[in-house]
Amino acid sequence: MPLYRDGHFFISSGYGTGSKLLKLKVQGCLDWKTVAMQRSEKGVRKGSVTFADGLLYTMSERNKVGLSEPTPEGHKLISQFEIPQKGEGPSWVHPVVCGGRLYIRHDDFLYAYDVRAN
């Protein structure tokens, strides 16, 4: 579990991965004093997001997957698609990017997509 203190996060893990101290640097988006949103983009709508390799991988609760490039002005939608088979109900699981693959799970279905740059 990450620990937070004085603008820093401390994370630690076993199995030889070690520990890290990260400094939180906030730029744009949310006004911390008023909690007012600075930008809002529709993208694939309400859902989960993962950041990997400089891109945002998003999945809506209605099974739409999107790839966006974050910019200081917001985000630029690069592509989107719907997962082929949908399980029961909304999907709230975060997409995972690992080893050049995008993993998406919904209900009893698991999808893996090659997202390595060519």
N, C-alpha and C positions, 0 to 999 in steps of 0.2 A: 504494500500500500504506500503510495507516495506521501511524503511529508512536506508541508508548506510552512515557510517562515521568512519574513522580511523580503518578499518578492522572489524567493528561491524555492525550487522543488528539489527534494532529495529522493532519489529512487535507488533501490538496491534489489538485486536478484541473485539467486544461487546458481550453481552449476557453471562457475567460471565466467559469468557475464559481468560481475563486479557491480560497482556503484557509480552513480553520477550525481553531480550537483548542477542544476540548470537554473539560469536566471530568467525570470518571466519578463518579457519586453512587450508592452502593449502598444499597438499602432492602429489608430482609426477604429472602425466598426462600432464599439460600444463606449458610451460616455460613462465612465465609472462613477462619477459624482451623481449624475441624474438617472443612470441606468437607461438612458434613451438610446434606441437603436439608431445608428448612423446610416446604415445601408440595409436594404432587404432585396434579395433576388429570388425569383420564383424557381428557377432551375427545374428539378424534378418534383418540387413541392416538399411537403413535410416528410421527414424521414431521418436517416442516419448518414453520417459522413465519416470518411477516413482520408487522411492526408498522406500521400506517399509519392516519392520521386518528383516533388514540386507540383503535384496535381491533386485535385479533390475528387475522390470517388464517392458518389452519392447513391443512396437507394431509398426510394420513397416507400412509405408504408403501403402503397398501392402497386408495388412490384416494378416500378420504373427505375432503371439504372442510368446514371449520368456520369460523364467525365468533364470536369471543368478546370480551367486555368485561373487561379486566384490572381487578381490585379489590385492595385491600390484603389481603383474605382469600384470594385465589386468582384464579379467572376464572369468568365467568358465560357459559355457552354460549348464544348468541343463536339460531343456526341452523346446520344442517349438511345436506350432500347428497353424493351420489356423482357423479363425473364420468360422462357418458353412455357413452362408449366407452373401454375400457381397452386400453392397449398391453401389450406383453410385460413381465413381471416387476414388481417393486416400483417405486414412484415416489419419487425422492429429490430432485427439483428443488424449490427454494423457490418459493412463490407470489410474484407480483410485482404491486404496485398502482402504477399510473401513469396520470395523466390521467383519474381517475375510473373506471378499469377494472381488474378483477382478471384477471391472465393466469395460466393454468395450463398447463403442458406435461407430457405423459406419452408417452414413446416418440415416435411420429410424429404425435401429436395435439396441437393447440394450441387452448385455449379462452379466450374473452374474455367477461367478465361486467361489465355496467354496475353499479358499486357507489356511484354518486353519491347523496347524500342528496336526497330529493324535497322 
